[in-house]
Amino acid sequence: MVTKNVEVFSALDFLSTLFSILKTKNVNVVSSEKLLTTIGKYRNNFLGLFIDMDINNNCGTVYSNDLEEGISMLQILGAISKSNPKYERIILKMNKDSANEIIAKCPQKYLIEIQDFSDIFLNEE
């Protein structure tokens, strides 16, 4: 019997790569609301990224336990910090060398999508 490995791209994988890409573009602070709104708005365009994440969009209010847990884990790891308990502003603390290492470890098929998502995110009002 041959078993096939199932690849899962988690919310933590997505967030760490996205924040790393943003850091290399000299972004140091990310609006949590803007991030979730952009994910909710463009989720169907990036199903390969978000298929394994629970993301709820209730009349424009986007919430995800998976993304919140990813943000909490990144804070524990010291890659980000929060400006308050609700993470209204996410402060990217990683340095560019660390960001480039995270980007290099991201599977290519996800990296291209995250780069495209980061461009959309940066252009959202």
TIMI-2910 file (N, C-alpha, C, CB; in pm, 1 decimal, decimal comma, always signed):
<rs>
+----------+----------+----------+----------+----------+----------+----------+----------+----------+----------+----------+----------+------+
!      n_x !      n_y !      n_z !     ca_x !     ca_y !     ca_z !      c_x !      c_y !      c_z !     cb_x !     cb_y !     cb_z ! resn !
+----------+----------+----------+----------+----------+----------+----------+----------+----------+----------+----------+----------+------+
!    +83,4 !   -118,2 !     +0,0 !     +0,0 !     +0,0 !     +0,0 !    +87,8 !   +124,5 !     +0,0 !    -94,8 !     -0,1 !   +120,9 !  Met !
!    +60,0 !   +214,3 !    -90,9 !   +135,5 !   +338,6 !   -102,5 !    +52,6 !   +449,8 !    -40,7 !   +170,8 !   +370,7 !   -251,6 !  Val !
!   +114,2 !   +522,5 !    +49,1 !    +45,5 !   +637,1 !   +109,0 !   +106,4 !   +764,5 !    +53,2 !    +55,2 !   +634,4 !   +264,9 !  Thr !
!    +23,2 !   +860,0 !    +36,4 !    +67,1 !   +989,1 !    -15,9 !    +62,9 !  +1091,8 !    +96,5 !    -21,5 !  +1034,3 !   -135,9 !  Lys !
!   +171,3 !  +1167,0 !   +108,5 !   +174,3 !  +1273,2 !   +208,4 !    +82,3 !  +1386,5 !   +166,5 !   +317,7 !  +1325,1 !   +229,0 !  Asn !
!     +7,0 !  +1434,7 !   +261,5 !    -82,2 !  +1547,6 !   +237,1 !    -12,5 !  +1672,4 !   +288,6 !   -222,1 !  +1527,4 !   +306,0 !  Val !
!     +3,6 !  +1768,7 !   +200,4 !    +68,9 !  +1892,9 !   +239,3 !    -35,2 !  +1990,8 !   +291,8 !   +146,5 !  +1954,2 !   +120,5 !  Glu !
!    -10,8 !  +2041,8 !   +409,3 !   -100,2 !  +2140,6 !   +470,2 !    -22,0 !  +2270,4 !   +486,5 !   -156,6 !  +2090,2 !   +608,8 !  Val !
!    -81,4 !  +2377,6 !   +440,3 !    -21,2 !  +2509,4 !   +456,7 !   -104,4 !  +2582,2 !   +560,5 !    -14,7 !  +2589,3 !   +320,4 !  Phe !
!    -49,2 !  +2598,5 !   +678,6 !   -124,8 !  +2649,1 !   +792,8 !   -132,1 !  +2801,5 !   +794,2 !    -62,6 !  +2599,6 !   +921,9 !  Ser !
!   -217,2 !  +2850,6 !   +882,1 !   -228,0 !  +2994,8 !   +903,4 !    -94,6 !  +3051,6 !   +950,5 !   -338,8 !  +3026,4 !  +1005,6 !  Ala !
!    -24,4 !  +2977,5 !  +1034,5 !   +107,1 !  +3021,9 !  +1081,2 !   +204,9 !  +3032,0 !   +964,6 !   +161,9 !  +2925,7 !  +1188,3 !  Leu !
!   +203,7 !  +2933,4 !   +875,1 !   +289,9 !  +2937,1 !   +756,2 !   +257,7 !  +3061,2 !   +672,1 !   +272,1 !  +2807,7 !   +671,2 !  Asp !
!   +128,2 !  +3082,2 !   +648,8 !    +84,9 !  +3196,9 !   +568,0 !   +128,4 !  +3328,4 !   +631,7 !    -67,8 !  +3195,4 !   +549,9 !  Phe !
!    +96,8 !  +3346,0 !   +759,0 !   +126,6 !  +3472,5 !   +826,8 !   +276,3 !  +3498,5 !   +835,7 !    +66,3 !  +3472,7 !   +966,4 !  Leu !
!   +354,4 !  +3396,6 !   +869,7 !   +499,1 !  +3418,3 !   +882,7 !   +559,6 !  +3456,7 !   +748,1 !   +568,4 !  +3291,9 !   +938,1 !  Ser !
!   +512,6 !  +3394,5 !   +640,3 !   +564,2 !  +3428,9 !   +507,7 !   +514,8 !  +3566,5 !   +464,6 !   +522,4 !  +3323,0 !   +404,4 !  Thr !
!   +386,0 !  +3594,2 !   +483,5 !   +332,5 !  +3725,4 !   +446,6 !   +404,2 !  +3836,8 !   +522,2 !   +181,7 !  +3731,4 !   +474,3 !  Leu !
!   +416,7 !  +3823,3 !   +652,7 !   +482,1 !  +3927,6 !   +732,0 !   +629,0 !  +3942,6 !   +690,9 !   +471,8 !  +3895,1 !   +882,9 !  Phe !
!   +693,5 !  +3833,1 !   +653,7 !   +832,2 !  +3839,8 !   +607,2 !   +842,1 !  +3916,8 !   +475,8 !   +890,0 !  +3698,5 !   +590,0 !  Ser !
!   +751,2 !  +3888,9 !   +383,8 !   +749,4 !  +3962,2 !   +256,7 !   +725,8 !  +4110,1 !   +282,1 !   +640,9 !  +3906,1 !   +162,2 !  Ile !
!   +630,8 !  +4140,7 !   +369,8 !   +602,7 !  +4281,2 !   +401,2 !   +724,4 !  +4348,3 !   +463,9 !   +481,8 !  +4292,2 !   +495,8 !  Leu !
!   +793,2 !  +4276,4 !   +552,2 !   +912,9 !  +4332,1 !   +616,7 !  +1019,2 !  +4365,3 !   +513,0 !   +969,5 !  +4233,5 !   +720,6 !  Lys !
!  +1036,7 !  +4277,9 !   +412,9 !  +1136,3 !  +4306,0 !   +308,6 !  +1095,2 !  +4424,7 !   +222,2 !  +1157,1 !  +4182,7 !   +220,4 !  Thr !
!   +967,3 !  +4461,4 !   +227,5 !   +917,5 !  +4579,2 !   +154,7 !   +910,8 !  +4701,4 !   +246,4 !   +778,0 !  +4550,5 !    +94,5 !  Lys !
!   +982,4 !  +4692,7 !   +359,2 !   +993,3 !  +4802,4 !   +456,1 !   +862,2 !  +4836,8 !   +525,3 !  +1045,5 !  +4924,5 !   +387,6 !  Asn !
!   +774,2 !  +4740,2 !   +538,7 !   +652,0 !  +4757,8 !   +617,3 !   +683,8 !  +4710,7 !   +759,2 !   +529,4 !  +4677,9 !   +554,9 !  Val !
!   +656,0 !  +4794,7 !   +857,1 !   +685,2 !  +4759,7 !   +996,0 !   +561,4 !  +4744,9 !  +1082,4 !   +774,3 !  +4862,6 !  +1056,0 !  Asn !
!   +447,0 !  +4798,0 !  +1036,0 !   +322,4 !  +4790,6 !  +1111,8 !   +211,7 !  +4748,5 !  +1016,5 !   +288,9 !  +4927,3 !  +1180,5 !  Val !
!   +131,3 !  +4652,0 !  +1060,2 !    +21,4 !  +4599,8 !   +979,7 !   -107,9 !  +4618,5 !  +1057,5 !    +43,7 !  +4449,6 !   +943,2 !  Val !
!   -208,5 !  +4669,6 !   +992,6 !   -340,6 !  +4682,2 !  +1053,4 !   -407,8 !  +4544,7 !  +1053,2 !   -428,0 !  +4787,8 !   +977,2 !  Ser !
!   -443,6 !  +4497,2 !  +1169,4 !   -511,5 !  +4368,0 !  +1180,4 !   -644,4 !  +4370,3 !  +1106,8 !   -533,6 !  +4331,1 !  +1327,4 !  Ser !
!   -718,0 !  +4478,7 !  +1120,0 !   -848,0 !  +4490,7 !  +1052,8 !   -831,6 !  +4485,9 !   +901,1 !   -918,2 !  +4621,4 !  +1094,2 !  Glu !
!   -733,3 !  +4558,5 !   +849,9 !   -709,4 !  +4559,4 !   +705,8 !   -669,0 !  +4420,6 !   +657,0 !   -600,9 !  +4662,0 !   +670,0 !  Lys !
!   -586,4 !  +4351,9 !   +734,2 !   -543,1 !  +4216,7 !   +696,4 !   -662,9 !  +4124,0 !   +685,6 !   -441,8 !  +4160,9 !   +798,5 !  Leu !
!   -747,5 !  +4121,1 !   +787,7 !   -863,0 !  +4031,7 !   +786,4 !   -963,8 !  +4070,8 !   +678,7 !   -930,4 !  +4031,5 !   +922,7 !  Leu !
!   -985,1 !  +4200,2 !   +659,7 !  -1077,3 !  +4245,8 !   +556,0 !  -1027,4 !  +4205,0 !   +417,7 !  -1095,3 !  +4398,3 !   +563,3 !  Thr !
!   -898,2 !  +4219,8 !   +394,4 !   -840,8 !  +4183,1 !   +264,3 !   -850,1 !  +4032,2 !   +242,5 !   -693,5 !  +4229,5 !   +254,6 !  Thr !
!   -824,6 !  +3954,4 !   +345,9 !   -837,9 !  +3809,0 !   +334,3 !   -982,1 !  +3772,9 !   +301,8 !   -792,6 !  +3738,8 !   +464,7 !  Ile !
!  -1076,3 !  +3834,1 !   +371,4 !  -1217,3 !  +3806,1 !   +345,1 !  -1258,5 !  +3843,8 !   +204,0 !  -1304,0 !  +3879,4 !   +444,1 !  Gly !
!  -1209,2 !  +3955,4 !   +156,9 !  -1246,1 !  +4005,9 !    +24,7 !  -1186,9 !  +3921,8 !    -88,4 !  -1201,1 !  +4150,0 !    +10,1 !  Lys !
!  -1064,8 !  +3872,3 !    -70,3 !   -994,6 !  +3803,3 !   -178,2 !   -974,4 !  +3654,3 !   -152,6 !   -861,7 !  +3867,9 !   -200,6 !  Tyr !
!  -1039,1 !  +3600,7 !    -51,7 !  -1019,6 !  +3459,5 !    -15,9 !  -1042,6 !  +3366,7 !   -134,5 !  -1113,1 !  +3420,9 !    +97,9 !  Arg !
!  -1148,4 !  +3388,5 !   -210,4 !  -1178,5 !  +3300,0 !   -323,3 !  -1073,9 !  +3307,0 !   -433,7 !  -1313,7 !  +3334,2 !   -380,3 !  Asn !
!  -1000,0 !  +3417,6 !   -441,5 !   -893,4 !  +3430,4 !   -540,9 !   -768,6 !  +3351,2 !   -500,8 !   -857,4 !  +3577,6 !   -560,5 !  Asn !
!   -758,8 !  +3317,1 !   -373,1 !   -640,2 !  +3250,7 !   -319,9 !   -678,3 !  +3125,2 !   -241,0 !   -560,7 !  +3347,2 !   -230,8 !  Phe !
!   -768,1 !  +3046,2 !   -295,5 !   -815,3 !  +2927,8 !   -223,7 !   -703,2 !  +2830,6 !   -190,7 !   -920,6 !  +2857,1 !   -304,9 !  Leu !
!   -600,4 !  +2825,2 !   -274,2 !   -486,5 !  +2738,4 !   -244,4 !   -418,8 !  +2773,2 !   -112,9 !   -385,9 !  +2745,8 !   -355,9 !  Gly !
!   -420,7 !  +2900,2 !    -77,3 !   -362,2 !  +2944,8 !    +49,5 !   -454,9 !  +2920,8 !   +167,7 !   -327,4 !  +3092,0 !    +41,8 !  Leu !
!   -582,4 !  +2947,3 !   +145,9 !   -675,8 !  +2953,5 !   +258,2 !   -764,3 !  +2830,3 !   +274,4 !   -762,3 !  +3072,7 !   +242,9 !  Phe !
!   -746,6 !  +2729,2 !   +191,2 !   -835,2 !  +2613,0 !   +192,4 !   -834,1 !  +2540,1 !   +327,7 !   -794,9 !  +2516,5 !    +81,5 !  Ile !
!   -721,4 !  +2538,3 !   +395,5 !   -710,8 !  +2467,0 !   +522,6 !   -732,4 !  +2557,0 !   +643,9 !   -576,1 !  +2401,3 !   +532,6 !  Asp !
!   -773,6 !  +2681,2 !   +620,7 !   -795,3 !  +2775,0 !   +731,1 !   -944,3 !  +2803,3 !   +745,7 !   -716,8 !  +2906,9 !   +708,2 !  Met !
!   -987,2 !  +2807,0 !   +870,3 !  -1126,1 !  +2840,9 !   +900,6 !  -1137,2 !  +2992,8 !   +904,1 !  -1172,9 !  +2777,2 !  +1036,8 !  Asp !
!  -1203,5 !  +3048,2 !   +803,1 !  -1220,5 !  +3193,4 !   +793,2 !  -1369,0 !  +3221,8 !   +776,6 !  -1137,6 !  +3253,6 !   +673,6 !  Ile !
!  -1423,5 !  +3298,9 !   +868,5 !  -1565,5 !  +3333,0 !   +864,3 !  -1581,7 !  +3477,8 !   +821,8 !  -1632,5 !  +3309,0 !  +1001,5 !  Asn !
!  -1672,5 !  +3499,8 !   +727,1 !  -1702,5 !  +3634,8 !   +680,2 !  -1851,3 !  +3657,7 !   +703,9 !  -1664,0 !  +3654,4 !   +527,7 !  Asn !
!  -1882,4 !  +3733,7 !   +807,5 !  -2020,5 !  +3760,3 !   +844,1 !  -2054,0 !  +3904,8 !   +809,3 !  -2044,6 !  +3732,5 !   +994,8 !  Asn !
!  -2107,8 !  +3924,9 !   +691,1 !  -2148,1 !  +4059,1 !   +645,3 !  -2032,1 !  +4158,0 !   +649,0 !  -2263,0 !  +4111,9 !   +731,3 !  Cys !
!  -1915,0 !  +4113,3 !   +608,3 !  -1799,3 !  +4201,7 !   +603,3 !  -1711,5 !  +4197,1 !   +726,3 !  -1844,2 !  +4339,9 !   +582,3 !  Gly !
!  -1757,3 !  +4134,4 !   +833,4 !  -1675,3 !  +4116,9 !   +952,1 !  -1606,6 !  +3981,6 !   +940,7 !  -1760,6 !  +4127,2 !  +1083,2 !  Thr !
!  -1475,8 !  +3984,1 !   +923,4 !  -1399,5 !  +3861,7 !   +900,9 !  -1333,9 !  +3820,8 !  +1031,5 !  -1293,1 !  +3881,0 !   +788,9 !  Val !
!  -1344,6 !  +3691,8 !  +1062,6 !  -1282,3 !  +3638,2 !  +1182,6 !  -1227,8 !  +3499,8 !  +1152,5 !  -1382,5 !  +3633,5 !  +1300,3 !  Tyr !
!  -1115,6 !  +3467,2 !  +1213,6 !  -1056,6 !  +3335,8 !  +1195,8 !   -979,1 !  +3295,1 !  +1320,6 !   -965,1 !  +3334,2 !  +1072,7 !  Ser !
!  -1024,3 !  +3187,9 !  +1384,0 !   -948,6 !  +3134,7 !  +1497,4 !   -810,0 !  +3091,4 !  +1453,2 !  -1022,8 !  +3016,9 !  +1561,8 !  Asn !
!   -800,2 !  +3033,2 !  +1332,9 !   -670,7 !  +2987,4 !  +1282,0 !   -572,1 !  +3103,8 !  +1268,0 !   -688,8 !  +2917,1 !  +1146,5 !  Asp !
!   -617,9 !  +3213,7 !  +1210,7 !   -529,9 !  +3329,8 !  +1194,6 !   -495,7 !  +3392,5 !  +1329,3 !   -595,5 !  +3434,2 !  +1103,7 !  Leu !
!   -592,7 !  +3399,6 !  +1419,3 !   -565,1 !  +3453,6 !  +1553,4 !   -461,1 !  +3368,3 !  +1626,7 !   -695,3 !  +3460,9 !  +1636,2 !  Glu !
!   -471,8 !  +3237,1 !  +1614,9 !   -372,6 !  +3148,3 !  +1676,8 !   -235,6 !  +3166,9 !  +1612,6 !   -416,9 !  +3001,3 !  +1665,2 !  Glu !
!   -232,5 !  +3186,0 !  +1480,3 !   -105,9 !  +3211,3 !  +1411,7 !    -41,5 !  +3339,7 !  +1458,8 !   -127,1 !  +3216,7 !  +1262,0 !  Gly !
!   -121,3 !  +3443,4 !  +1474,9 !    -70,5 !  +3570,9 !  +1525,1 !    -16,8 !  +3553,8 !  +1666,9 !   -181,0 !  +3679,0 !  +1521,9 !  Ile !
!    -89,4 !  +3481,8 !  +1750,6 !    -43,4 !  +3458,6 !  +1888,3 !    +88,7 !  +3382,5 !  +1890,6 !   -149,4 !  +3381,1 !  +1967,8 !  Ser !
!   +100,4 !  +3281,5 !  +1804,3 !   +223,7 !  +3203,0 !  +1799,5 !   +341,4 !  +3288,9 !  +1753,0 !   +206,5 !  +3081,8 !  +1706,3 !  Met !
!   +319,7 !  +3373,5 !  +1655,4 !   +427,0 !  +3461,2 !  +1608,5 !   +468,9 !  +3560,1 !  +1716,6 !   +383,1 !  +3536,6 !  +1483,0 !  Leu !
!   +373,2 !  +3601,2 !  +1799,6 !   +409,3 !  +3689,3 !  +1910,9 !   +494,2 !  +3613,3 !  +2012,7 !   +282,4 !  +3746,7 !  +1978,7 !  Gln !
!   +455,2 !  +3491,3 !  +2042,7 !   +532,0 !  +3409,3 !  +2137,0 !   +674,0 !  +3388,3 !  +2086,1 !   +462,9 !  +3273,3 !  +2159,7 !  Ile !
!   +688,2 !  +3368,1 !  +1954,4 !   +819,1 !  +3346,5 !  +1893,4 !   +901,4 !  +3475,2 !  +1883,1 !   +802,0 !  +3286,0 !  +1755,8 !  Leu !
!   +838,2 !  +3589,5 !  +1907,7 !   +907,7 !  +3717,3 !  +1904,5 !   +917,9 !  +3780,2 !  +1766,6 !  +1043,4 !  +3700,3 !  +1959,4 !  Gly !
!   +848,8 !  +3724,0 !  +1667,2 !   +854,3 !  +3778,5 !  +1531,5 !   +769,1 !  +3904,1 !  +1516,7 !   +808,9 !  +3673,8 !  +1431,3 !  Ala !
!   +664,8 !  +3913,8 !  +1599,1 !   +576,2 !  +4030,2 !  +1597,3 !   +547,0 !  +4071,5 !  +1740,1 !   +444,4 !  +4000,0 !  +1520,5 !  Ile !
!   +491,4 !  +4187,8 !  +1754,4 !   +437,4 !  +4228,6 !  +1883,9 !   +304,2 !  +4295,4 !  +1857,2 !   +535,4 !  +4324,5 !  +1961,4 !  Ser !
!   +233,0 !  +4317,5 !  +1961,7 !   +101,2 !  +4378,7 !  +1947,3 !   +100,7 !  +4513,6 !  +2015,2 !     -9,0 !  +4288,2 !  +2005,8 !  Lys !
!    +16,8 !  +4601,1 !  +1963,5 !     +7,4 !  +4732,6 !  +2026,0 !    -94,5 !  +4733,2 !  +2138,4 !    -28,6 !  +4837,9 !  +1922,6 !  Ser !
!   -180,6 !  +4632,9 !  +2141,2 !   -277,4 !  +4616,5 !  +2248,9 !   -330,9 !  +4473,3 !  +2244,1 !   -393,8 !  +4721,0 !  +2236,8 !  Asn !
!   -409,3 !  +4431,0 !  +2340,7 !   -455,3 !  +4291,6 !  +2343,7 !   -537,4 !  +4247,7 !  +2223,5 !   -535,6 !  +4269,8 !  +2465,3 !  Pro !
!   -597,1 !  +4340,3 !  +2149,0 !   -679,1 !  +4301,4 !  +2034,1 !   -599,0 !  +4296,2 !  +1904,6 !   -794,7 !  +4397,6 !  +2018,2 !  Lys !
!   -470,1 !  +4321,1 !  +1911,0 !   -384,3 !  +4318,7 !  +1792,2 !   -433,0 !  +4413,8 !  +1683,0 !   -376,5 !  +4177,6 !  +1736,8 !  Tyr !
!   -481,9 !  +4531,2 !  +1719,9 !   -526,6 !  +4625,4 !  +1617,9 !   -412,3 !  +4663,9 !  +1525,4 !   -585,8 !  +4750,1 !  +1682,7 !  Glu !
!   -295,0 !  +4673,7 !  +1581,4 !   -175,4 !  +4698,3 !  +1502,9 !    -75,0 !  +4588,8 !  +1533,9 !   -116,1 !  +4839,0 !  +1532,1 !  Arg !
!    -26,6 !  +4525,7 !  +1429,5 !    +73,1 !  +4420,3 !  +1444,2 !   +207,4 !  +4480,7 !  +1405,2 !    +38,2 !  +4293,5 !  +1356,1 !  Ile !
!   +301,1 !  +4477,4 !  +1497,3 !   +433,3 !  +4535,5 !  +1474,7 !   +528,2 !  +4423,0 !  +1434,6 !   +485,5 !  +4610,8 !  +1602,3 !  Ile !
!   +587,4 !  +4434,8 !  +1318,1 !   +677,6 !  +4332,1 !  +1266,0 !   +816,0 !  +4354,4 !  +1325,4 !   +683,0 !  +4335,0 !  +1109,7 !  Leu !
!   +858,4 !  +4262,5 !  +1411,8 !   +983,8 !  +4278,1 !  +1483,6 !  +1100,1 !  +4203,3 !  +1420,2 !   +966,5 !  +4232,5 !  +1624,0 !  Lys !
!  +1070,8 !  +4109,5 !  +1331,2 !  +1178,5 !  +4030,6 !  +1271,6 !  +1270,1 !  +4122,4 !  +1190,3 !  +1120,9 !  +3917,0 !  +1182,0 !  Met !
!  +1396,2 !  +4083,3 !  +1177,5 !  +1485,4 !  +4160,7 !  +1092,5 !  +1477,9 !  +4105,9 !   +950,1 !  +1631,7 !  +4156,5 !  +1146,3 !  Asn !
!  +1534,6 !  +4178,1 !   +856,3 !  +1522,6 !  +4138,5 !   +715,7 !  +1593,6 !  +4007,0 !   +685,5 !  +1578,2 !  +4247,5 !   +626,5 !  Lys !
!  +1701,7 !  +3976,7 !   +756,5 !  +1769,6 !  +3848,5 !   +733,9 !  +1679,4 !  +3732,3 !   +774,5 !  +1902,6 !  +3842,6 !   +812,7 !  Asp !
!  +1614,9 !  +3744,9 !   +888,8 !  +1520,7 !  +3641,3 !   +933,1 !  +1403,6 !  +3630,9 !   +836,5 !  +1469,7 !  +3671,3 !  +1075,4 !  Ser !
!  +1354,9 !  +3744,7 !   +791,0 !  +1243,7 !  +3745,8 !   +695,1 !  +1283,2 !  +3673,0 !   +567,2 !  +1200,6 !  +3890,7 !   +662,9 !  Ala !
!  +1403,5 !  +3698,8 !   +517,2 !  +1449,3 !  +3631,9 !   +395,6 !  +1465,0 !  +3480,7 !   +415,4 !  +1581,8 !  +3692,0 !   +350,1 !  Asn !
!  +1505,4 !  +3438,0 !   +534,9 !  +1515,0 !  +3294,3 !   +564,5 !  +1377,4 !  +3228,0 !   +560,7 !  +1580,3 !  +3272,0 !   +702,3 !  Glu !
!  +1278,7 !  +3294,3 !   +618,1 !  +1142,1 !  +3240,7 !   +617,8 !  +1089,8 !  +3232,7 !   +474,9 !  +1048,1 !  +3328,4 !   +704,8 !  Ile !
!  +1113,3 !  +3335,7 !   +396,9 !  +1069,4 !  +3337,2 !   +257,2 !  +1135,1 !  +3223,0 !   +180,2 !  +1102,5 !  +3473,0 !   +190,7 !  Ile !
!  +1264,0 !  +3199,8 !   +202,5 !  +1336,8 !  +3094,9 !   +131,2 !  +1283,1 !  +2955,6 !   +163,8 !  +1485,2 !  +3102,2 !   +165,0 !  Ala !
!  +1227,4 !  +2937,6 !   +282,7 !  +1175,4 !  +2806,7 !   +325,1 !  +1032,6 !  +2780,6 !   +277,0 !  +1179,9 !  +2796,4 !   +476,3 !  Lys !
!   +965,7 !  +2882,4 !   +225,7 !   +826,8 !  +2868,0 !   +181,8 !   +821,8 !  +2790,4 !    +50,3 !   +759,3 !  +3007,0 !   +165,6 !  Cys !
!   +735,6 !  +2688,3 !    +41,3 !   +721,0 !  +2616,6 !    -85,5 !   +682,9 !  +2713,3 !   -198,3 !   +614,7 !  +2505,1 !    -72,3 !  Pro !
!   +746,5 !  +2696,9 !   -312,3 !   +731,6 !  +2790,1 !   -424,8 !   +586,0 !  +2813,1 !   -465,0 !   +808,7 !  +2738,6 !   -544,1 !  Gln !
!   +506,2 !  +2705,6 !   -464,8 !   +367,9 !  +2722,3 !   -509,8 !   +288,2 !  +2814,0 !   -418,0 !   +299,5 !  +2587,2 !   -518,8 !  Lys !
!   +324,4 !  +2818,4 !   -289,1 !   +257,2 !  +2909,3 !   -196,7 !   +320,8 !  +3048,1 !   -200,3 !   +261,1 !  +2853,1 !    -54,3 !  Tyr !
!   +451,0 !  +3051,9 !   -219,0 !   +522,8 !  +3179,6 !   -216,9 !   +470,6 !  +3274,6 !   -324,1 !   +672,8 !  +3156,6 !   -236,3 !  Leu !
!   +449,0 !  +3223,7 !   -442,9 !   +398,9 !  +3308,9 !   -551,8 !   +262,6 !  +3367,9 !   -515,1 !   +388,5 !  +3228,3 !   -684,0 !  Ile !
!   +174,7 !  +3284,3 !   -459,3 !    +42,3 !  +3333,7 !   -420,5 !    +50,9 !  +3436,7 !   -308,3 !    -46,6 !  +3217,5 !   -377,3 !  Glu !
!   +138,8 !  +3413,0 !   -211,9 !   +151,8 !  +3507,9 !   -100,2 !   +210,7 !  +3639,8 !   -150,2 !   +240,9 !  +3448,4 !    +12,7 !  Ile !
!   +303,6 !  +3633,8 !   -243,6 !   +357,4 !  +3757,1 !   -300,2 !   +246,9 !  +3834,8 !   -372,3 !   +473,9 !  +3726,1 !   -397,1 !  Gln !
!   +164,1 !  +3763,9 !   -447,1 !    +51,3 !  +3829,7 !   -514,4 !    -45,5 !  +3888,3 !   -411,9 !    -22,6 !  +3730,1 !   -606,6 !  Asp !
!    -73,9 !  +3811,8 !   -305,3 !   -163,5 !  +3861,0 !   -200,8 !   -103,7 !  +3984,7 !   -133,3 !   -190,7 !  +3750,5 !    -96,2 !  Phe !
!    +26,7 !  +3983,6 !   -108,2 !    +89,7 !  +4098,3 !    -41,1 !    +78,0 !  +4224,6 !   -125,6 !   +237,7 !  +4068,8 !    -11,4 !  Ser !
!    +88,8 !  +4210,0 !   -258,5 !    +71,1 !  +4326,5 !   -346,9 !    -70,9 !  +4381,0 !   -335,8 !   +102,4 !  +4288,9 !   -493,8 !  Asp !
!   -169,1 !  +4291,5 !   -336,8 !   -308,8 !  +4333,7 !   -321,8 !   -329,0 !  +4399,6 !   -185,9 !   -404,8 !  +4213,3 !   -338,2 !  Ile !
!   -275,7 !  +4338,4 !    -81,3 !   -289,2 !  +4391,7 !    +53,7 !   -232,2 !  +4533,6 !    +61,8 !   -218,6 !  +4299,7 !   +155,0 !  Phe !
!   -114,7 !  +4554,3 !     +5,2 !    -51,9 !  +4686,1 !    +12,3 !   -128,7 !  +4790,8 !    -66,8 !    +90,4 !  +4678,7 !    -38,2 !  Leu !
!   -202,7 !  +4748,7 !   -168,0 !   -277,8 !  +4843,5 !   -250,9 !   -420,0 !  +4866,7 !   -204,1 !   -280,6 !  +4795,6 !   -391,7 !  Asn !
!   -466,0 !  +4791,5 !   -104,7 !   -600,2 !  +4811,2 !    -50,4 !   -606,1 !  +4940,7 !    +29,0 !   -641,4 !  +4692,2 !    +38,1 !  Glu !
!   -716,7 !  +5007,3 !    +19,9 !   -737,1 !  +5132,3 !    +95,8 !   -789,8 !  +5102,2 !   +232,9 !   -833,5 !  +5226,5 !    +22,8 !  Glu !
+----------+----------+----------+----------+----------+----------+----------+----------+----------+----------+----------+----------+------+
</rs>
